[in-house]
Amino acid sequence: MHWQARTARASRRERKQAVGQLPIVADLLAAALRSGATPDLAALVVGEAVGGPVGRRLVRVARALRLGIQPAEAWRRLREVPEAERLARAAVRSAESGTMLAHSFARLGDDLRAARSGSAEAAARRAGVLGVLPLGLCFLPSFLLTGVVPVVLSLLANFVPFQ
């Protein structure tokens, strides 16, 4: 059971690292394609340079493309990474239709960066809201003891006769 928890943690860490790499990978693929590299060479060079979970899969994509495997099948190796299916779909669409892959990758890198920025802002807002709860729990008792209790006691003193 212990090894399963460790494997799950490693899997979550790898997924998080892969999502963080995607905007950079998209930009590097676009730059390599603009410089005249073929898709298989671009995937190989970027995969070896980046490393990590996305890099390893890109190297497998490049090898599959060089072996003559159809682009849809070759780029499927990248779809295992969350959010990387968009890279794979763009590459397959380009191979089928002949569209500019470099432009698609560059635009995709911008989109991924914007999405990551939006999720970071949402996390920061959540942290601010969650920070209010402990403050409220600390200040509420002191407010009650210094503000409300003396007023209630003075009102009680006026209405309840002491003997």
Buried (B, 14 or more C-beta within 10 A) or exposed (E): EEEEEEEEEEEEEBBEEBBBBBBBBBBBBBBBBBEEBEBBBBBBBBBEEBEBBBBBBBBBBBBBBBEEBEBBEBBBBBBBBEBBBBBBBBBBBBBEEEEEBBBBBBEBBEBBBEBBEEEEEEEEEEEEEEEEEEEEEEEEEEEEEEEEEEEEEEEEEEEEEEE
